[in-house]
């Protein structure tokens, strides 16, 4: 079978049943073109059709602003960004997105990829506002799980003087100890809450 791609033995991924993925507008910020192409092919195999690729911070910013200017149906829906390339494009990109004046760009879900799985690297990505962290080398299955996590379990967005991004809490755990808060939970009025179960 020279020159053709045999898809008969393709492993299934959690994204196989998501037919609406072709509507997603995604950007990949990866300094190495080969890795960007491999990732792009995996995403196209899921059904994504609009994938922008950038190899520099300036190029990624330009693509995001150009897409946002075309309107909400053309804005970037997801970003997959290398966390620690030699020029720290990933962290600079995320800081730029999270502090951008446009709401269209501020809330872009960002998946960081990294080949450095040390705890301080992971926490650094999380503390800059990444939605998910993906450790290299990764498989199509790993990517699909991260995308589905963002789609199916969106987290509330937090904006404070020291942090801007999705809430870092993955699960609500009961507190054991003396309650020291001045405001009791029954005295709190929620004025807006999205995705209430």
C-alpha positions in Angstrom: 0.0 0.0 0.0 2.5 2.6 -0.9 1.3 6.2 -0.9 -1.9 5.5 1.1 -2.8 5.7 4.7 -4.4 2.5 6.2 -6.8 3.6 8.8 -8.3 0.1 9.4 -6.3 -0.6 12.6 -6.7 2.8 14.0 -7.0 2.8 17.8 -10.1 4.5 19.1 -9.9 7.7 21.1 -12.5 9.4 23.4 -13.0 12.0 20.6 -14.2 9.5 18.0 -17.9 10.2 18.6 -17.6 14.0 18.6 -18.6 15.0 15.1 -18.8 18.8 16.0 -15.0 19.0 16.3 -14.7 20.2 12.7 -16.1 23.5 13.9 -13.3 24.1 16.4 -10.7 26.7 15.5 -7.3 25.7 17.1 -3.8 27.2 17.2 -0.6 25.3 17.8 2.4 27.3 19.1 5.4 25.0 18.7 8.9 26.1 17.7 9.7 22.8 16.0 7.8 22.5 12.7 8.1 18.7 12.7 6.3 18.4 16.1 3.7 20.9 15.0 3.0 18.8 11.9 2.7 15.6 13.9 0.3 17.2 16.4 -1.7 18.7 13.5 -2.1 15.3 11.9 -3.3 13.8 15.1 -5.9 16.6 15.5 -7.0 16.3 11.9 -7.6 12.6 12.5 -10.1 13.6 15.3 -12.0 15.7 12.7 -10.6 19.2 13.3 -10.3 21.1 10.1 -9.2 24.6 11.1 -5.7 24.3 12.7 -3.3 27.3 12.7 0.4 26.8 13.3 2.8 29.3 14.7 6.5 28.9 15.4 7.0 32.2 17.3 5.2 34.3 19.9 4.6 37.2 17.5 3.1 34.9 14.8 0.8 33.3 17.4 -0.4 36.7 18.6 -1.1 37.9 15.1 -3.1 34.7 14.2 -5.2 35.0 17.4 -6.0 38.7 16.9 -6.7 38.2 13.2 -9.1 35.3 14.0 -10.8 37.3 16.8 -11.3 40.3 14.5 -13.3 38.2 12.1 -16.0 37.6 14.7 -16.9 35.0 17.3 -17.3 32.1 14.8 -13.7 32.5 13.7 -12.0 33.2 17.0 -9.6 30.7 18.4 -11.3 28.0 20.5 -8.3 26.1 21.8 -4.5 26.7 22.0 -1.9 23.9 22.3 1.4 25.5 23.3 4.8 24.2 24.1 5.5 25.3 27.7 9.3 25.6 27.8 10.9 26.2 24.4 14.2 28.0 24.4 12.5 31.4 24.2 9.7 30.8 26.8 7.1 31.5 24.1 4.6 29.3 25.9 4.5 31.3 29.2 4.7 34.6 27.4 1.8 33.6 25.1 -0.3 32.5 28.1 0.4 35.7 30.0 -0.5 37.7 26.9 -3.8 35.8 26.4 -4.9 35.9 30.1 -4.3 39.6 30.3 -5.6 40.6 26.9 -8.3 43.3 26.9 -10.5 41.2 24.7 -12.7 38.6 26.4 -12.6 36.6 23.2 -8.9 35.9 23.8 -8.8 35.9 27.6 -10.8 32.8 28.0 -9.1 30.6 25.4 -8.5 27.1 26.9 -4.8 26.4 26.7 -3.1 23.0 26.8 0.6 23.2 27.6 2.9 20.5 26.3 6.2 19.9 27.9 9.0 17.3 27.9 10.0 18.3 31.4 7.7 16.6 33.9 9.3 18.1 37.0 6.7 19.3 39.6 8.0 22.9 39.5 7.5 23.0 35.7 4.0 21.7 35.9 3.1 24.1 38.7 4.5 27.0 36.8 2.3 26.2 33.8 -0.7 25.8 36.1 0.0 29.0 37.9 0.2 31.0 34.6 -3.3 29.9 33.8 -3.0 26.7 31.7 -6.1 24.6 31.5 -4.3 21.3 31.0 -0.7 20.0 30.9 0.3 17.3 28.5 3.7 15.6 29.0 5.7 14.6 25.9 5.9 12.1 24.4 2.1 11.9 24.1 -0.3 9.9 22.1 -3.5 10.8 20.2 -5.4 9.2 23.2 -3.7 11.6 25.6 -4.5 14.6 23.5 -8.1 13.5 23.2 -8.5 13.1 26.9 -7.2 16.6 27.6 -9.5 18.1 24.9 -12.5 16.3 26.3 -11.6 17.3 29.9 -11.8 20.9 28.8 -15.0 20.4 26.7 -16.9 18.2 29.2 -15.6 19.7 32.5 -15.0 23.4 32.1 -13.8 25.1 35.2 -14.8 28.5 36.4 -12.5 31.4 35.5 -10.7 33.2 38.3 -9.4 36.8 38.1 -7.5 38.2 41.0 -4.5 40.5 41.6 -2.1 37.5 41.5 -3.8 35.0 39.2 -5.9 34.9 36.0 -7.1 31.6 34.6 -9.3 28.6 35.3 -9.8 27.6 38.9 -7.0 25.4 40.0 -9.3 23.3 42.1 -10.2 20.0 40.4 -12.4 18.6 43.2 -14.2 20.0 46.2 -12.9 18.4 49.3 -14.5 18.7 52.7 -12.5 20.8 55.2 -11.6 19.2 58.4 -10.9 21.6 61.2 -12.2 24.8 62.8 -14.1 27.0 60.4 -12.5 30.5 60.5 -14.3 32.2 57.7 -16.3 35.2 58.6 -18.9 34.5 55.8 -20.9 31.3 56.1 -21.8 29.4 52.9 -25.6 30.0 53.4 -24.9 33.8 53.5 -23.3 33.8 50.0 -25.5 34.7 47.1 -24.3 33.5 43.6 -25.1 36.1 41.0 -23.9 34.1 38.0 -22.8 30.5 37.7 -22.3 28.7 34.4 -22.7 25.0 33.8 -24.7 24.3 36.9 -25.3 20.5 37.1 
